[in-house]
């Protein structure tokens, strides 16, 4: 089944004329996902090599925010390119969703009908289209929000295993796939969907598990917990960063409605599949439109599944009321973890991904099939489809033609035909079951076309690997740019990477799309004279009035403009370098620092003369005679070596954003105090007679977490082995 699903996913993309020479994901993927994946691949197979980057928005945490997918680690080990890795990850997510959809549908149909109900090859292809190419998922992939699908995997895994356990169709492959899905879903970046799945998907999970547990349920839970424990070390790192006072956003910050609440017109426009009938502004329609589609009609055929369908409806209603800011459901936004995520309309995704499995289960439970004495556990024992194969082959051929030529048909016409096909499926299941599959195949193909229309084909695109040429060109002009603490400002960078071009090219910069420490936002707020929202993650500072100060703080040495004739380079005013010893340290808050910077006619001299420190333990100090020699950074951009000379204790300022994970040591390996200075930069208390300082990202991987990760791997192996034995015993009996 996994092989069939994989072939179906890749073949469908080829039918959609997507040949993987460019990234499937667009928009946010170009400015955020692709650069991050490239950064993770540069770190290598170990997730601890992508914890921090000096060069991203002045210095930012990476893995604690962007997660550490085991699949990306595997691609790093195999030397796969960033574009191919992201495309493969997209396909992997679709494979997971399709696999869980098929297994859930088979288990539900088996439970409802009281007899084994397994899919044929043709039905599995249709299931891949309905689940893995659902239009709601299309929006998420098209705009680069794949983390929302990633975070849904634990929810899908637990519901699938629960229903397979109830139907006695649980096998080793399903346990292993579920464990792998949970490990990926819990790897970090999909936190919003994980929380929404646990909250708004709770009625569905409870309905799936509400029965007397047998050995099968215990095996399922062991596999799921094993998947969580395997990635526990990186979860500990994420949690440690999230609760620190320097995180990008505090867990207690309620930003649920900062993007705006949904309207009832948004939900009305989410009933059809086609984008032509969707409601919302062009720039935000992907968040306002979450298409449900005509499969709702097919669910009506599931007489025995009405209770589960009602539970899914309750989950959807709860999410809709929350997203539409209706009291008292809106009070959930005051819950610290829930309130930390914006765009509450995403809360409906757990219910949406259940629509296709429910519709498939309704179809399988009612369509004629051969009945076996025991549930089949592999492809060799699956029943032969009773309907004539020619009819199914013709139906699939028509469906393929619809996918190829469907975009030429107006969206409204496709929508009418899709509702008609689903209505025809419902009627056929009642009066002429042999015609149900052709009708469902037609509906599925129209759903793939609706999925595809979310993707813009005429936008600029360029493989991220080509940006290595830009880096090589600039480093040849300015060798100092090899250091991740020496920054460049790219003026008017082109699409598709836009303000993240430096991030994508592995050049250090202040610009880009990422989530810097809150102190960086506090610095910008103080310099601008007004508060910057905590959700701010897009930075283009070249023409900002504050750039005069930021250029000196972060050692931005070169400005590069993209012109019709190529690159135009401009050397910026000299700075104090990537690290320096100020003559004195004074106590003052961000407002006092900003006032001093605005009042100064020579920012460089002002920073060299005075550093500003605020907070507990802050104290004034003097420093004379200390100097900084060479400053180098390792290739992975998360460790710096600074040669110094200090006749007396002094404070060293490093031009990067301070984060709680930093550790500084001297040549004797003594750990030195680190603290924020000049609002957002990193200060280090250097002792007298020091000669070398190392500043590195601290990785929080306690021994107990590593031991539990080993235990998790053992739990997965045991659950898979026990499931294999149980399925073998069932087959033998």
C-alpha positions as CSV (number, residue, x, y, z in Angstrom):
1,X,0.0,0.0,0.0
2,X,2.8,2.4,0.8
3,X,4.4,1.8,-2.5
4,X,1.1,2.3,-4.3
5,X,0.5,5.5,-2.5
6,X,4.0,6.9,-3.2
7,X,3.6,6.1,-6.9
8,X,0.2,7.7,-7.0
9,X,1.3,10.9,-5.3
10,X,4.3,11.4,-7.6
11,X,2.3,10.4,-10.7
12,X,-0.4,12.9,-9.8
13,X,2.1,15.7,-9.6
14,X,3.3,14.7,-13.0
15,X,-0.2,14.8,-14.3
16,X,-0.5,18.3,-13.0
17,X,2.6,19.1,-15.1
18,X,4.9,19.6,-12.1
19,X,8.3,18.2,-12.9
20,X,10.1,19.1,-9.6
21,X,12.6,21.4,-11.2
22,X,11.3,24.0,-8.8
23,X,9.9,23.9,-5.3
24,X,6.3,22.8,-5.1
25,X,5.6,25.2,-2.2
26,X,5.6,28.9,-2.9
27,X,5.1,32.2,-1.1
28,X,6.1,31.7,2.5
29,X,8.1,28.6,1.4
30,X,10.4,30.8,-0.7
31,X,11.1,33.3,2.0
32,X,11.1,31.0,5.0
33,X,10.8,27.2,4.4
34,X,13.4,26.8,1.7
35,X,16.1,29.0,3.4
36,X,15.5,27.1,6.7
37,X,15.8,23.7,5.0
38,X,19.0,24.8,3.3
39,X,20.3,25.9,6.7
40,X,19.4,22.6,8.3
41,X,21.1,20.7,5.5
42,X,24.3,22.7,5.9
43,X,24.3,21.7,9.5
44,X,24.5,18.0,8.5
45,X,22.7,15.0,9.8
46,X,22.8,16.1,13.5
47,X,19.9,18.4,14.5
48,X,22.2,20.0,17.1
49,X,24.2,21.7,14.3
50,X,21.3,24.0,13.4
51,X,20.5,25.5,16.8
52,X,21.6,29.1,16.1
53,X,22.7,31.2,13.2
54,X,24.6,34.4,13.7
55,X,23.6,35.6,10.2
56,X,19.8,35.4,10.3
57,X,18.1,38.7,11.2
58,X,21.2,39.7,13.2
59,X,21.3,36.3,15.0
60,X,18.4,34.0,15.7
61,X,17.6,30.6,17.2
62,X,16.8,28.1,14.4
63,X,15.9,24.5,15.6
64,X,14.0,25.7,18.7
65,X,11.7,27.6,16.3
66,X,11.8,25.7,13.0
67,X,12.0,22.2,14.4
68,X,14.3,19.4,13.4
69,X,12.5,16.9,11.1
70,X,14.1,13.5,11.0
71,X,13.4,13.3,7.3
72,X,15.5,16.5,6.7
73,X,18.3,14.9,8.7
74,X,18.2,11.9,6.5
75,X,18.4,14.1,3.4
76,X,21.4,15.8,4.9
77,X,23.0,12.5,5.4
78,X,22.3,11.5,1.8
79,X,23.5,14.8,0.4
80,X,20.1,15.8,-1.1
81,X,19.7,19.4,-2.3
82,X,17.4,21.8,-0.5
83,X,14.8,22.0,-3.3
84,X,14.6,18.3,-3.6
85,X,14.4,17.9,0.1
86,X,11.4,20.3,0.4
87,X,9.6,18.6,-2.5
88,X,10.2,15.2,-1.1
89,X,9.0,16.4,2.3
90,X,5.8,17.7,0.7
91,X,5.2,14.3,-1.0
92,X,6.0,12.5,2.3
93,X,3.3,14.5,4.1
94,X,0.8,13.7,1.4
95,X,1.8,10.0,1.7
96,X,1.2,10.1,5.4
97,X,-2.2,11.8,5.1
98,X,-3.3,9.4,2.3
99,X,-2.1,6.3,4.2
100,X,-3.9,7.3,7.4
101,X,-7.0,8.2,5.3
102,X,-7.1,4.8,3.7
103,X,-6.5,2.8,6.9
104,X,-9.1,4.8,8.8
105,X,-11.7,4.3,6.0
106,X,-11.0,0.6,5.9
107,X,-11.2,0.2,9.6
108,X,-14.4,2.3,9.9
109,X,-16.1,0.4,7.0
110,X,-15.1,-2.9,8.6
111,X,-16.5,-1.9,12.0
112,X,-19.8,-0.5,10.5
113,X,-20.5,-3.4,8.2
114,X,-19.3,-6.2,10.5
115,X,-17.2,-7.7,7.7
116,X,-13.7,-6.9,6.2
117,X,-13.9,-4.0,3.8
118,X,-10.6,-3.4,2.1
119,X,-9.8,-1.1,-0.8
120,X,-8.7,-2.2,-4.3
121,X,-5.8,-0.6,-6.2
122,X,-8.2,1.7,-8.1
123,X,-9.9,2.7,-4.9
124,X,-6.6,3.4,-3.2
125,X,-5.6,5.8,-6.0
126,X,-9.0,7.6,-5.7
127,X,-8.4,7.7,-1.9
128,X,-4.9,9.3,-2.5
129,X,-6.6,12.0,-4.5
130,X,-9.3,12.6,-1.9
131,X,-7.0,12.7,1.1
132,X,-3.5,13.7,0.0
133,X,-4.7,16.1,-2.7
134,X,-7.6,17.7,-0.8
135,X,-8.2,21.3,-1.7
136,X,-7.8,22.4,1.9
137,X,-4.4,20.8,1.9
138,X,-3.7,22.5,-1.4
139,X,-3.9,25.9,0.2
140,X,-1.4,24.9,2.9
141,X,1.1,23.5,0.5
142,X,0.7,26.3,-2.1
143,X,1.6,29.1,0.3
144,X,4.2,27.2,2.3
145,X,2.2,26.3,5.4
146,X,3.3,22.7,5.4
147,X,4.0,22.9,9.1
148,X,0.2,22.9,9.6
149,X,0.0,19.5,7.9
150,X,3.0,18.3,9.8
151,X,1.4,19.1,13.1
152,X,-1.8,17.2,12.2
153,X,0.1,14.0,11.9
154,X,-0.1,13.0,15.6
155,X,-3.9,13.6,15.5
156,X,-4.2,11.5,12.3
157,X,-2.0,8.8,13.7
158,X,-3.9,8.3,17.0
159,X,-7.3,8.2,15.4
160,X,-6.1,5.8,12.7
161,X,-4.5,3.4,15.2
162,X,-7.6,3.6,17.5
163,X,-10.0,2.6,14.7
164,X,-7.6,-0.1,13.3
165,X,-7.4,-1.5,16.9
166,X,-11.2,-1.6,17.1
167,X,-11.6,-3.2,13.7
168,X,-8.7,-5.7,14.4
169,X,-6.8,-4.6,11.3
170,X,-3.8,-3.2,13.2
171,X,-0.5,-4.4,11.8
172,X,3.2,-3.8,12.1
173,X,3.4,-1.4,9.1
174,X,0.6,0.8,10.5
175,X,2.3,1.0,13.9
176,X,5.7,1.9,12.3
177,X,4.1,4.5,10.0
178,X,2.2,6.0,12.9
179,X,5.3,6.2,15.1
180,X,7.2,7.9,12.3
181,X,4.4,10.4,11.7
182,X,4.2,11.3,15.4
183,X,8.0,11.8,15.5
184,X,7.8,14.1,12.6
185,X,4.7,15.9,13.8
186,X,6.2,16.5,17.2
187,X,9.6,17.6,15.9
188,X,8.9,21.3,16.5
189,X,7.5,23.6,13.8
190,X,4.0,22.1,13.7
191,X,3.2,23.1,17.2
192,X,0.0,25.0,16.3
193,X,-1.7,22.0,14.6
194,X,-0.5,19.7,17.4
195,X,-2.2,22.0,20.0
196,X,-5.3,22.4,17.8
197,X,-5.5,18.7,17.2
198,X,-5.4,18.0,20.9
199,X,-8.0,20.8,21.6
200,X,-10.5,21.0,18.8
201,X,-9.8,17.4,17.6
202,X,-10.4,16.1,21.2
203,X,-14.1,15.1,20.5
204,X,-12.9,12.9,17.6
205,X,-10.1,11.4,19.5
206,X,-12.4,10.6,22.5
207,X,-14.9,9.0,20.2
208,X,-12.2,6.9,18.6
209,X,-10.9,5.6,22.0
210,X,-14.2,5.4,23.9
211,X,-14.4,1.7,24.3
212,X,-13.0,-1.0,26.5
213,X,-9.3,-1.3,25.6
214,X,-7.9,-4.5,24.3
215,X,-4.3,-5.5,23.6
216,X,-4.5,-3.8,20.3
217,X,-5.2,-0.4,21.9
218,X,-2.2,-0.9,24.2
219,X,0.1,-1.6,21.3
220,X,-1.2,1.5,19.5
221,X,-0.5,3.7,22.5
222,X,3.0,2.2,22.9
223,X,3.8,3.0,19.3
224,X,2.5,6.5,19.6
225,X,4.3,7.2,22.9
226,X,7.5,5.8,21.3
227,X,7.2,8.2,18.5
228,X,7.0,11.1,21.0
229,X,9.9,9.9,23.1
230,X,12.2,9.4,20.1
231,X,12.2,13.1,19.4
232,X,12.1,14.1,23.1
233,X,15.6,15.6,23.2
234,X,14.8,18.2,20.5
235,X,11.4,18.8,22.2
236,X,13.3,19.6,25.4
237,X,15.4,22.1,23.5
238,X,12.3,23.7,22.0
239,X,10.6,23.9,25.5
240,X,13.7,25.4,27.1
241,X,13.8,28.2,24.5
242,X,10.0,28.8,24.5
243,X,10.0,29.5,28.3
244,X,13.1,31.6,28.3
245,X,12.9,35.4,28.5
246,X,14.4,35.8,25.1
247,X,12.1,33.7,23.0
248,X,10.6,35.1,19.8
249,X,7.2,35.1,21.5
250,X,6.2,34.4,25.1
251,X,3.8,31.5,25.6
252,X,1.6,33.8,27.6
253,X,1.3,36.4,24.8
254,X,-2.3,36.2,23.4
255,X,-2.1,36.9,19.7
256,X,-5.0,34.6,18.6
257,X,-7.0,37.4,16.9
258,X,-4.1,39.6,15.8
259,X,-4.6,38.4,12.3
260,X,-8.3,39.1,12.5
261,X,-11.3,36.8,13.2
262,X,-13.1,34.9,10.5
263,X,-16.5,36.0,9.2
264,X,-19.5,33.9,8.4
265,X,-19.0,34.8,4.7
266,X,-15.6,33.2,5.0
267,X,-17.2,29.9,6.2
268,X,-19.9,30.1,3.6
269,X,-17.2,30.5,0.9
270,X,-15.5,27.4,2.4
271,X,-18.3,25.0,1.5
272,X,-17.4,24.7,-2.2
273,X,-14.1,23.4,-3.4
274,X,-13.4,25.9,-6.2
275,X,-11.4,29.0,-5.5
276,X,-13.8,30.9,-7.7
277,X,-16.5,30.9,-5.0
278,X,-14.2,31.5,-2.1
279,X,-14.6,34.7,0.0
280,X,-11.6,36.8,1.1
281,X,-8.9,39.3,0.1
282,X,-6.4,38.1,-2.5
283,X,-3.5,38.4,-0.1
284,X,-5.2,36.5,2.8
285,X,-7.6,34.2,1.1
286,X,-5.5,31.1,2.0
287,X,-6.3,31.8,5.7
288,X,-9.9,32.8,5.1
289,X,-10.9,29.9,2.8
290,X,-10.7,26.3,4.1
291,X,-12.7,24.3,1.5
292,X,-14.8,21.4,2.8
293,X,-16.3,20.3,-0.5
294,X,-19.1,18.0,-1.8
295,X,-17.8,14.9,0.0
296,X,-20.2,16.0,2.8
297,X,-22.9,14.5,0.6
298,X,-21.2,11.1,0.5
299,X,-20.9,11.0,4.3
300,X,-24.7,10.8,4.4
301,X,-24.5,7.2,3.1
302,X,-22.8,6.1,6.3
303,X,-25.8,5.0,8.3
304,X,-23.7,3.3,11.0
305,X,-21.3,6.2,11.1
306,X,-23.7,9.0,11.8
307,X,-22.5,9.2,15.4
308,X,-18.9,9.7,14.4
309,X,-20.1,12.2,11.7
310,X,-21.9,14.2,14.4
311,X,-18.8,14.2,16.5
312,X,-16.7,15.6,13.6
313,X,-19.5,18.2,13.1
314,X,-19.2,19.2,16.8
315,X,-15.4,19.6,16.4
316,X,-15.9,21.7,13.3
317,X,-18.6,23.9,15.0
318,X,-16.3,24.5,18.0
319,X,-13.5,25.6,15.7
320,X,-15.8,27.8,13.7
321,X,-17.1,29.6,16.8
322,X,-13.6,30.0,18.1
323,X,-12.3,31.4,14.8
324,X,-15.4,33.7,14.4
325,X,-14.7,35.2,17.9
326,X,-18.0,34.1,19.4
327,X,-18.4,34.2,23.1
328,X,-17.9,32.1,25.2
329,X,-15.8,29.9,22.9
330,X,-13.5,32.9,22.3
331,X,-12.4,32.6,25.9
332,X,-10.2,29.8,24.8
333,X,-7.8,32.4,23.4
334,X,-7.0,33.3,27.0
335,X,-5.5,29.9,27.5
336,X,-1.7,30.6,27.3
337,X,-0.8,27.9,24.8
338,X,-3.8,28.4,22.5
339,X,-3.6,32.2,22.6
340,X,0.1,32.0,21.5
341,X,-1.1,31.1,17.9
342,X,-2.7,33.4,15.5
343,X,-5.2,32.6,12.6
344,X,-7.7,30.7,14.7
345,X,-9.5,29.5,11.5
346,X,-6.8,26.8,11.3
347,X,-8.6,25.2,14.3
348,X,-11.0,23.5,11.9
349,X,-8.2,21.5,10.2
350,X,-8.6,18.4,12.4
351,X,-12.3,18.1,11.4
352,X,-11.5,18.9,7.7
353,X,-9.0,16.0,7.4
354,X,-11.7,13.6,8.6
355,X,-14.1,14.4,5.8
356,X,-12.4,12.3,3.1
357,X,-11.9,9.2,5.4
358,X,-15.5,9.4,6.5
359,X,-16.7,9.6,2.9
360,X,-14.5,6.7,1.8
361,X,-15.7,4.6,4.7
362,X,-19.3,5.3,3.8
363,X,-18.5,4.2,0.2
364,X,-16.6,1.1,1.3
365,X,-19.3,0.0,3.8
366,X,-22.1,0.2,1.2
367,X,-20.3,-1.0,-2.0
368,X,-20.5,-4.7,-2.9
369,X,-17.5,-6.7,-2.0
370,X,-16.3,-10.2,-1.4
371,X,-16.5,-11.1,2.3
372,X,-13.6,-12.9,4.0
373,X,-13.7,-14.8,7.2
374,X,-11.0,-12.7,8.8
375,X,-9.7,-9.2,8.0
376,X,-6.9,-9.4,5.4
377,X,-3.5,-8.1,6.6
378,X,-1.6,-7.8,3.4
379,X,-2.1,-7.1,-0.3
380,X,-2.0,-10.8,-1.1
381,X,-5.2,-11.5,0.8
382,X,-7.2,-8.5,-0.2
383,X,-10.5,-9.4,-2.0
384,X,-10.7,-9.1,-5.8
385,X,-13.1,-6.4,-6.8
386,X,-16.4,-7.9,-7.9
387,X,-17.3,-5.1,-10.2
388,X,-16.0,-5.5,-13.8
389,X,-12.5,-4.2,-14.1
390,X,-13.2,-2.6,-17.5
391,X,-15.7,-0.3,-15.9
392,X,-13.2,0.8,-13.2
393,X,-10.4,1.1,-15.8
394,X,-12.6,3.4,-17.9
395,X,-13.5,5.4,-14.8
396,X,-9.9,5.9,-13.9
397,X,-9.0,6.9,-17.5
398,X,-11.7,9.5,-17.5
399,X,-10.5,10.8,-14.1
400,X,-7.0,11.1,-15.4
401,X,-8.2,13.1,-18.4
402,X,-10.2,15.4,-16.1
403,X,-7.1,16.1,-14.0
404,X,-5.1,16.9,-17.1
405,X,-7.7,19.1,-18.8
406,X,-9.7,20.3,-15.8
407,X,-8.1,23.7,-15.4
408,X,-9.5,24.7,-18.8
409,X,-13.1,24.3,-17.4
410,X,-14.5,27.3,-15.4
411,X,-14.3,26.7,-11.6
412,X,-18.1,27.1,-11.1
413,X,-18.8,24.5,-13.7
414,X,-16.4,22.1,-12.1
415,X,-18.0,22.7,-8.7
416,X,-21.5,21.9,-10.1
417,X,-20.1,18.7,-11.6
418,X,-18.3,17.7,-8.4
419,X,-21.5,18.1,-6.3
420,X,-23.4,16.1,-9.0
421,X,-20.8,13.4,-8.9
422,X,-20.9,13.1,-5.1
423,X,-24.7,13.1,-5.2
424,X,-24.5,10.4,-7.9
425,X,-22.2,8.4,-5.6
426,X,-24.8,8.6,-2.8
427,X,-27.7,7.6,-5.1
428,X,-25.7,4.8,-6.8
429,X,-24.8,3.3,-3.4
430,X,-28.5,3.0,-2.6
431,X,-29.9,1.8,-6.0
432,X,-27.0,0.8,-8.3
433,X,-23.8,0.2,-6.4
434,X,-21.7,-0.7,-9.5
435,X,-21.9,2.9,-10.6
436,X,-20.7,4.3,-7.3
437,X,-17.0,4.0,-7.9
438,X,-17.0,5.8,-11.3
439,X,-19.0,8.7,-9.7
440,X,-16.6,8.9,-6.8
441,X,-13.5,8.7,-9.1
442,X,-14.9,11.7,-11.1
443,X,-15.5,13.7,-7.9
444,X,-11.9,12.8,-6.7
445,X,-10.4,14.0,-10.0
446,X,-12.3,17.3,-9.8
447,X,-11.0,17.7,-6.2
448,X,-7.4,17.3,-7.5
449,X,-8.1,20.1,-10.0
450,X,-9.5,22.3,-7.2
451,X,-6.3,21.4,-5.3
452,X,-4.1,22.5,-8.2
453,X,-5.8,25.9,-8.8
454,X,-4.4,27.0,-5.4
455,X,-1.0,27.0,-7.1
456,X,0.2,30.0,-9.1
457,X,2.2,28.8,-12.1
458,X,3.4,32.2,-13.4
459,X,5.3,33.6,-10.4
460,X,9.1,34.0,-10.5
461,X,11.0,31.0,-9.3
462,X,14.6,30.0,-9.0
463,X,16.3,27.0,-7.4
464,X,17.8,28.0,-4.1
465,X,21.0,26.2,-5.1
466,X,21.8,28.9,-7.7
467,X,22.1,31.5,-5.0
468,X,25.5,30.0,-4.1
469,X,26.7,32.0,-7.1
470,X,25.6,35.2,-5.5
471,X,27.4,34.4,-2.3
472,X,30.6,33.4,-4.1
473,X,30.5,36.7,-6.1
474,X,30.1,38.9,-3.0
475,X,32.7,36.9,-0.9
476,X,35.2,37.4,-3.8
477,X,34.5,41.2,-3.6
478,X,34.6,41.2,0.2
479,X,36.3,38.2,1.8
480,X,35.2,39.4,5.3
481,X,31.7,38.2,4.4
482,X,32.8,34.6,5.0
483,X,32.2,35.4,8.7
484,X,28.6,35.1,9.8
485,X,29.1,38.1,12.1
486,X,30.0,40.4,9.1
487,X,26.7,41.4,7.4
488,X,25.5,42.6,4.0
489,X,22.4,44.6,3.2
490,X,20.7,43.5,-0.1
491,X,18.7,46.4,-1.5
492,X,15.7,45.6,-3.7
493,X,16.4,41.9,-3.8
494,X,14.4,40.0,-6.6
495,X,11.6,37.4,-6.2
496,X,11.1,34.7,-5.3
497,X,13.3,35.0,-2.2
498,X,12.8,38.8,-1.8
499,X,13.8,40.0,1.6
500,X,15.1,36.5,2.5
501,X,17.6,36.4,-0.4
502,X,20.6,36.8,2.0
503,X,19.2,34.0,4.3
504,X,18.7,31.8,1.2
505,X,22.2,32.5,-0.1
506,X,23.9,31.9,3.4
507,X,24.9,35.5,3.7
508,X,24.7,37.3,7.1
509,X,22.1,40.1,7.1
510,X,19.5,41.9,9.1
511,X,16.8,41.3,6.6
512,X,14.7,38.2,6.1
513,X,11.6,36.4,7.3
514,X,12.2,34.8,10.7
515,X,11.4,35.1,14.3
516,X,14.2,36.9,16.2
517,X,14.4,37.3,20.0
518,X,12.0,39.7,21.6
519,X,14.9,41.9,22.5
520,X,15.5,42.6,18.8
521,X,11.8,43.8,18.5
522,X,12.4,45.8,21.7
523,X,15.4,47.5,20.1
524,X,13.4,48.3,16.9
525,X,10.5,49.6,19.0
526,X,12.8,51.9,21.0
527,X,14.6,53.2,17.9
528,X,11.3,53.8,16.0
529,X,9.5,55.3,18.9
530,X,6.5,53.0,18.8
531,X,5.8,49.4,19.7
532,X,6.5,46.6,17.2
533,X,3.9,43.7,17.4
534,X,5.3,40.5,18.8
535,X,4.1,38.7,15.7
536,X,6.5,40.7,13.4
537,X,8.6,38.3,11.4
538,X,9.3,40.2,8.1
539,X,12.3,42.6,8.1
540,X,13.4,45.0,5.3
541,X,15.6,47.6,7.0
542,X,17.8,49.1,4.3
543,X,15.6,52.1,3.8
544,X,14.4,52.2,7.4
545,X,15.3,55.4,9.4
546,X,16.8,53.2,12.1
547,X,19.3,51.6,9.7
548,X,21.9,54.2,10.6
549,X,22.1,52.8,14.1
550,X,21.5,49.2,13.2
551,X,24.3,49.2,10.6
552,X,26.7,50.1,13.4
553,X,25.3,47.7,15.9
554,X,25.4,44.7,13.6
555,X,28.5,45.4,11.6
556,X,26.8,45.7,8.2
557,X,29.7,46.5,5.9
558,X,28.3,46.3,2.4
559,X,25.1,47.3,0.6
560,X,24.3,45.5,-2.6
561,X,21.7,46.7,-5.1
562,X,20.2,44.5,-7.9
563,X,20.2,46.4,-11.1
564,X,19.6,45.7,-14.8
565,X,23.4,45.6,-15.3
566,X,24.1,43.2,-12.4
567,X,25.1,44.0,-8.8
568,X,26.0,47.4,-7.6
569,X,28.2,47.4,-4.4
570,X,28.5,50.2,-1.9
571,X,30.7,50.1,1.1
572,X,29.0,51.4,4.2
573,X,30.5,53.6,6.9
574,X,33.1,51.7,9.0
575,X,31.9,50.1,12.2
576,X,33.5,48.9,15.5
577,X,33.6,45.4,13.9
578,X,31.8,42.2,14.9
579,X,32.9,42.6,18.5
580,X,34.4,45.4,20.6
581,X,35.2,46.5,24.2
582,X,33.3,49.7,25.1
583,X,35.1,52.1,27.3
584,X,32.4,52.1,29.9
585,X,29.1,50.4,30.7
586,X,26.2,52.4,32.1
587,X,22.8,51.3,33.4
588,X,19.8,52.3,31.3
589,X,16.7,50.9,29.6
590,X,15.9,50.7,25.8
591,X,14.4,54.2,25.7
592,X,17.6,55.7,27.2
593,X,19.7,53.8,24.7
594,X,17.6,54.9,21.8
595,X,17.7,58.6,22.9
596,X,21.5,58.4,23.1
597,X,21.7,56.9,19.6
598,X,19.4,59.5,18.1
599,X,21.3,62.4,19.8
600,X,24.7,61.2,18.6
601,X,26.3,62.5,15.4
602,X,28.8,59.7,15.4
603,X,27.1,56.4,16.4
604,X,30.3,54.4,15.9
605,X,32.1,56.5,18.5
606,X,29.2,56.5,20.8
607,X,29.0,52.7,20.8
608,X,32.7,52.4,21.3
609,X,32.6,54.8,24.3
610,X,29.4,53.6,26.0
611,X,27.4,50.4,26.3
612,X,24.0,50.3,27.9
613,X,22.9,47.5,30.2
614,X,19.5,47.0,31.7
615,X,17.9,44.4,34.0
616,X,18.7,42.5,37.2
617,X,22.4,42.6,38.1
618,X,23.2,45.5,35.8
619,X,26.0,47.7,37.1
620,X,28.2,50.4,35.7
621,X,31.9,49.6,34.9
622,X,35.0,51.0,33.2
623,X,37.3,49.4,30.7
624,X,40.7,50.6,29.4
625,X,43.3,49.0,27.2
626,X,41.3,46.0,26.1
627,X,41.4,45.2,22.4
628,X,39.8,42.7,20.0
629,X,41.9,40.8,17.5
630,X,40.5,38.4,14.9
631,X,36.9,37.2,15.0
632,X,36.0,34.0,13.2
633,X,32.9,31.9,12.9
634,X,32.6,28.2,12.1
635,X,31.0,27.2,8.9
636,X,27.7,26.2,10.6
637,X,27.3,29.7,11.9
638,X,26.6,28.9,15.6
639,X,30.1,29.2,17.1
640,X,32.4,32.2,17.2
641,X,36.1,32.5,18.3
642,X,37.2,36.0,19.4
643,X,40.9,36.8,20.1
644,X,41.1,39.4,22.8
645,X,43.6,41.2,25.1
646,X,42.3,42.3,28.5
647,X,44.6,43.9,31.1
648,X,41.6,44.1,33.4
649,X,38.1,42.7,33.6
650,X,35.9,44.2,30.8
651,X,32.6,43.8,29.0
652,X,32.8,42.4,25.5
653,X,30.0,43.4,23.1
654,X,29.3,40.8,20.3
655,X,27.2,42.0,17.3
656,X,24.6,39.3,17.5
657,X,21.3,38.9,19.3
658,X,21.5,37.4,22.8
659,X,19.7,34.2,23.4
660,X,19.5,32.2,26.6
661,X,21.1,29.2,25.0
662,X,24.5,31.0,24.5
663,X,27.5,29.8,26.5
664,X,30.8,31.7,26.5
665,X,34.1,30.3,27.6
666,X,37.7,31.6,27.8
667,X,40.9,29.8,26.8
668,X,40.9,27.9,30.1
669,X,37.3,26.6,29.4
670,X,35.9,28.6,32.2
671,X,32.3,29.6,31.5
672,X,31.8,33.4,31.5
673,X,28.6,35.3,32.3
674,X,26.5,36.4,29.2
675,X,23.8,39.0,29.3
676,X,22.0,41.4,26.9
677,X,23.7,44.7,26.2
678,X,22.7,47.7,24.0
679,X,19.2,46.3,24.3
680,X,19.6,43.2,22.0
681,X,23.2,42.4,21.6
682,X,25.3,39.9,23.5
683,X,27.5,41.0,26.4
684,X,30.2,38.8,27.9
685,X,32.0,39.5,31.2
686,X,35.6,38.8,30.2
687,X,38.2,38.3,33.0
688,X,41.6,40.0,33.1
689,X,44.4,38.6,31.0
690,X,42.0,36.6,28.7
691,X,43.3,35.8,25.2
692,X,40.5,33.9,23.5
693,X,36.7,33.8,23.9
694,X,34.4,31.2,22.4
695,X,30.7,31.9,22.0
696,X,28.6,29.0,21.1
697,X,24.9,27.9,21.1
698,X,24.1,25.8,24.1
699,X,22.1,22.6,23.2
700,X,19.7,21.4,25.9
701,X,19.9,17.6,25.6
702,X,19.8,16.2,29.2
703,X,20.8,12.6,29.7
704,X,17.3,11.6,30.9
705,X,15.8,12.8,27.6
706,X,18.3,10.8,25.6
707,X,17.6,7.7,27.7
708,X,13.9,8.1,27.2
709,X,14.5,8.5,23.4
710,X,16.2,5.0,23.5
711,X,13.2,3.7,25.4
712,X,10.9,5.2,22.8
713,X,12.7,3.4,20.0
714,X,12.4,0.1,22.0
715,X,8.7,0.8,22.5
716,X,8.1,1.2,18.8
717,X,10.0,-2.0,18.0
718,X,8.1,-3.9,20.6
719,X,4.7,-2.6,19.4
720,X,5.5,-3.4,15.8
721,X,6.7,-6.9,16.7
722,X,3.6,-7.6,18.8
723,X,1.3,-6.2,16.1
724,X,3.0,-8.5,13.5
725,X,2.6,-11.5,15.8
726,X,-1.1,-10.7,16.3
727,X,-1.8,-10.2,12.6
728,X,0.0,-13.5,11.8
729,X,-2.0,-15.3,14.4
730,X,-5.2,-13.9,13.0
731,X,-4.2,-14.9,9.5
732,X,-3.3,-18.4,10.7
733,X,-6.6,-18.9,12.5
